[in-house]
């Protein structure tokens, strides 16, 4: 960004002062109780509130006196657009009888609060709300999540037993970011995603998905690679959405891909050979319900890789390229029970030809259950991806944008799970 500014005011906005632009709808219609305790990480809660709201949630904040040392009540009310509950009142807000919540999130969860919750101590509006929440979890299945935050010196055997007990009760413990000898607050992205996952009623819950994405480079020498311009963004979007729906996800990303969220189980593949090996090993070591193969697999590789670095002074360099093994064909043959979703990308052909080429995969023995087909000419001028979902006996379904493709694909997977 340039530091030059002509001091013009910002353009007008369609949103009122405290309104936000939605980035998703996973929490649409959901009421989130955010319980803030006495940890310095409480200062980050205004941003978490707005992140929850960006997914469509209504957020009501409960906060301890200790928590208000680190974050202002006015900031919490401004961000949540709801009154903050800081003490007991005649309305008995800690019971939330008249306005029940869909989920309770304790963040940051201090050492004191975690241990109190185990022993049923309810001496503040927050700890009393946790006690009532546990009762609702036990009788109604309302999820509770804790995001522990404290100095590493306080991570003792007492705390470990308390967290284990809470987890055994059915409470979700969101792993902290452990750096510099501290249990720092988990990323806000993880807290929101874990909340969405806890509320999921999807048929993908506890299903296992192997998802691949990104380029799979082939080496020319010790320095140079042949690769593609694809970044794995769609595979990351699919993996993230599947995880939030409750699936167990293993994501294999080729070198040159974008970074995936830290909460996804991600394996990096440096080359095509690595990618091929990792896929086979993963399928041998674990049974997956679905394999979603979005990776831009290299079609050719050099006959031999030069040991060292090709000199840049040569006038001409001739390379002999040979076809690579067709990995999806190997997977079909070796793991016929795996439900497969494959991707087909083409250029310089018509839409009709694209659909015809993609549909031929259905005729193969043990072929794909679903196919995503797209071609370069159909992308939007801003680079937005346009894709077609193909299923035997169904008309192709069009999706625009990676988020739409990921959700549409997984909706269809749910119907087939």
Steps between C-alpha positions, in 0.01 A plus 500: 500500500628844411540759775367769267148617589314799365289522818176408326235339728418130461224400257154450652408157634179302474553385861405683818773576753502166686385279216745262335535333164421128516774269378301180559174361632613202709365660818193662350216495753730374778538665840851484642574561868857628527631465856809713563725436802794674663780458248695762310376335180159650578615808308454299178134418561352796308657357185369150582149640550509661157636181344205307646263763364661480156375140490148617588498439878339707772750535785425565865799568725546390861812634669667474841635795694847369417418496131391866512852590613618420148210598275247782521132428554409767245718334235330165562155655474595698193624188322223263612211750479371342822524596869795339678416275796751564779305425819202306628164668462131429557479386136724202580692532173740227611219246450405630151152347535306760304763544229685167461834475325610261228859485623717623789857614431731571794782716363746571633461219755731574793666253737259607772188453285602157366556361848182660638292343223616149594409540866167672440595835652253766386602819680471747212256556218748334262570191710127467575424524130756224438331281762162551333656438160638165617150403609364593159781307332421190705125512440461675164835454327577874483873521416756673723847602387793621714800687358765464778748784546767529771876517562681169459607504867132458593459197274531253786351160580193661656421684176567190289257292708236772481525531122490122460190482719323774305583328173373166630175675594455597136641853500719598204845625596646730233879451498694815590782643293800386699786747451761667721413280795135601499162358410394793284146538374422288194456688176163669466456308175531171689260608775233593245559188289489275807173660606351436158626140512348446846158606368517290183220252433652392169512138389872566449555494877770241572536416130859490378603697191829499310534825306783595267584833343753735352777444246719191496835618358742274313873584530722574200817534703580577863371857458233512230146358495214466254179596677160662450342830601242335726523578872287238675253767615195292405626190682563710811149643477352150465708365790409793725129466423509121551677542835241750619229253404659246735708287263846364575717648227845422367619763252794432267636820348762529229793740527400848386155484658349764723525445874219298658345584839705355784210288627497288184711183494721595206780306332734677257619334180811657347483321162270284291687190618447604862133569433445160341677324787313690771159428345571128479637486854206693643249268334692195621523623859143624544154427363343810350133539410574746219797609293476848346778546246532866403880503462641624170697182442799524267430329169864481390839466659855504357649167398780569747577765759834677464717468811606854574399818316471536126734770377323816387771553236386225262348624174229235493363244740292209381291304749322174445176486697316178575142454627460458874301215652127577522454507875120496502506185286741338748272598788195357324680172448662467842217645713175417320290557814600868518234745385676742268449855385730605219558828320539567128644827370529585130566796271432574134192280484127570507278455804331204333837335438602558862190326634541214253864442596422512872203262476717231343653444843168360620529213256827375651486205734493629855477853360435827677179551693515874427702713259577872504568630149612846395682677221707815488266680261212490749685671785376850585711796387611556860627141520199359686478128439196352325447125527245233416408216733424176315324197643370197309137545397492870602523823305833683550475758778680834469690665787678834501784570743707266715276532805193412293681207336616363837156526661318359197740209473474413869121535494497229235746289700265525798213363289720206401634429851 
